[in-house]
């Protein structure tokens, strides 16, 4: 199991980059599906891309959204 935080003797509490990336990607899938199913927005893809940019990730692949 991958955790978001790790504790080391030298550095103390540190973020695990792989764990954070998996967490953010999971939120991408859930949020996109929810926005698409709610249907109130014409561009759920754009909203999710904007959310990901705010979190520091750039999602430009249309194929990714076609898989969802």
C-alpha positions in Angstrom: 0.0 0.0 0.0 1.3 3.4 -1.0 0.9 6.2 1.6 0.8 9.9 1.1 3.2 10.6 4.0 6.4 8.9 5.1 8.3 9.2 8.4 12.1 9.1 8.3 14.5 9.4 11.1 16.5 12.1 9.2 13.8 14.2 7.7 10.8 13.5 9.9 7.4 13.6 8.2 7.7 14.0 4.4 5.3 13.7 1.5 5.5 10.6 -0.8 5.4 11.9 -4.4 4.1 8.7 -5.8 1.3 8.4 -3.2 0.3 12.0 -3.9 0.2 11.4 -7.7 -2.0 8.4 -7.3 -4.3 10.3 -4.9 -4.6 13.2 -7.4 -5.2 10.9 -10.4 -7.9 9.0 -8.5 -9.6 12.4 -7.8 -9.3 13.2 -11.5 -11.3 10.1 -12.5 -13.9 10.5 -9.8 -14.5 14.2 -10.4 -14.7 13.8 -14.2 -17.2 11.0 -14.0 -19.3 12.9 -11.5 -19.3 16.2 -13.5 -20.1 14.2 -16.7 -23.0 12.3 -15.1 -24.5 15.4 -13.4 -24.7 16.9 -16.8 -25.0 20.6 -15.8 -21.7 21.5 -17.4 -21.0 21.6 -21.0 -17.2 21.1 -20.5 -16.4 18.8 -17.6 -13.1 18.1 -19.2 -12.1 21.7 -19.0 -13.2 22.0 -15.4 -11.1 18.9 -14.4 -8.1 20.2 -16.3 -8.4 23.5 -14.5 -8.6 21.7 -11.1 -5.5 19.6 -12.0 -3.6 22.8 -13.0 -4.4 24.3 -9.6 -2.9 21.1 -8.0 0.2 21.4 -10.2 -0.6 18.7 -12.8 -1.1 19.4 -16.5 -3.5 17.1 -18.3 -3.7 17.6 -22.0 -4.3 14.1 -23.3 -7.8 13.7 -24.9 -7.2 10.0 -25.0 -7.2 9.9 -21.2 -10.7 11.5 -21.0 -11.9 9.1 -23.7 -10.9 6.1 -21.5 -12.9 7.4 -18.6 
